[in-house]
Amino acid sequence: MATNKTSDSTFQDDISSQSNLVLVDFWAEWCGPCKQISPILEEIANEKDNLNILKLNIDENPTTPQKYNVRGIPTLMLFKDGKLIDTKIGSLPKSSLEDWINSYL
């Protein structure tokens, strides 16, 4: 499953309508670590059928990052049944990301 984009206007529906675990990547075009982690998230998205990955551009969608107190990017948040269950900030190696995700699957 590939990563999908979300926005301020669709965010709540996007995280609530999923039966799977949802990982939201808060990112920006100008963010070096965001570009570094993006292909890793794509790989994980393609490897895990029970995980949905959404990307939210913080420059185009300022409301949702404010609501969730996103202070630095990349910020990765895990949601289950529409509720925030965990957060990681910064670029992580694939093995660390997988361990983190797997602990909630």
C-alpha positions as CSV (number, residue, x, y, z in Angstrom):
1,M,0.0,0.0,0.0
2,A,1.5,3.3,-1.0
3,T,1.5,6.5,1.1
4,N,-1.4,8.9,0.6
5,K,-1.7,12.6,1.2
6,T,-4.1,14.1,3.8
7,S,-5.1,17.7,4.5
8,D,-6.6,19.8,7.2
9,S,-10.0,19.4,5.7
10,T,-9.9,15.5,5.4
11,F,-7.5,14.6,8.3
12,Q,-10.1,13.6,10.9
13,D,-12.0,11.4,8.3
14,D,-8.7,10.0,7.0
15,I,-7.6,8.8,10.4
16,S,-11.0,7.7,11.7
17,S,-12.2,5.8,8.6
18,Q,-9.3,3.3,8.8
19,S,-9.5,-0.1,10.5
20,N,-5.7,-0.4,10.2
21,L,-3.1,1.4,12.2
22,V,-2.5,4.8,10.7
23,L,0.9,6.5,10.6
24,V,0.8,10.2,9.8
25,D,4.0,11.9,8.5
26,F,4.0,15.6,9.2
27,W,6.6,17.0,6.7
28,A,7.6,20.0,4.5
29,E,9.2,20.4,1.1
30,W,12.2,22.3,2.6
31,C,12.9,19.7,5.3
32,G,16.0,17.6,4.7
33,P,15.3,14.9,7.3
34,C,11.7,14.6,5.8
35,K,13.2,13.8,2.4
36,Q,15.5,11.3,4.0
37,I,12.7,9.4,5.7
38,S,10.2,9.6,2.9
39,P,11.5,6.6,0.8
40,I,11.8,4.5,4.0
41,L,8.1,5.2,4.7
42,E,7.2,4.2,1.2
43,E,9.1,0.9,1.6
44,I,7.3,0.2,4.9
45,A,3.9,1.1,3.3
46,N,4.5,-1.4,0.5
47,E,5.6,-4.1,3.0
48,K,2.7,-3.8,5.5
49,D,-0.9,-4.5,4.5
50,N,-2.2,-3.7,8.0
51,L,-0.7,-0.1,8.1
52,N,-1.9,3.0,6.3
53,I,0.6,5.9,5.9
54,L,-0.6,9.4,5.4
55,K,1.5,12.5,4.6
56,L,0.5,15.9,5.7
57,N,2.4,18.9,4.3
58,I,2.6,21.4,7.3
59,D,3.1,24.4,5.1
60,E,-0.1,23.8,3.1
61,N,-2.1,22.5,6.1
62,P,-1.2,24.5,9.3
63,T,-4.3,23.7,11.4
64,T,-3.7,20.0,12.1
65,P,0.0,20.3,13.1
66,Q,-1.1,23.1,15.6
67,K,-3.8,20.9,17.0
68,Y,-1.3,18.1,17.7
69,N,1.5,20.5,18.9
70,V,3.9,19.6,16.1
71,R,7.0,21.6,16.9
72,G,9.6,19.9,14.7
73,I,9.6,17.8,11.5
74,P,9.5,15.1,10.5
75,T,7.0,14.2,13.2
76,L,5.4,10.7,12.9
77,M,2.2,10.0,14.8
78,L,0.5,6.7,15.1
79,F,-3.3,6.6,15.3
80,K,-5.7,3.7,16.1
81,D,-9.4,4.1,15.8
82,G,-8.9,7.8,15.2
83,K,-7.0,8.3,18.5
84,L,-3.3,9.3,18.8
85,I,-1.4,6.5,20.5
86,D,2.3,7.5,20.0
87,T,4.6,10.0,18.5
88,K,8.2,10.0,17.2
89,I,10.1,13.2,16.2
90,G,13.0,13.2,13.7
91,S,14.4,10.9,11.1
92,L,14.8,7.3,12.2
93,P,16.5,4.3,10.5
94,K,14.1,1.8,8.9
95,S,14.8,-0.9,11.6
96,S,13.8,1.6,14.4
97,L,10.7,2.6,12.6
98,E,9.6,-1.0,12.0
99,D,10.2,-1.9,15.6
100,W,8.1,1.1,16.7
101,I,5.3,0.3,14.3
102,N,5.3,-3.4,15.0
103,S,4.9,-2.8,18.7
104,Y,1.4,-1.5,17.9
105,L,0.4,-4.0,15.3
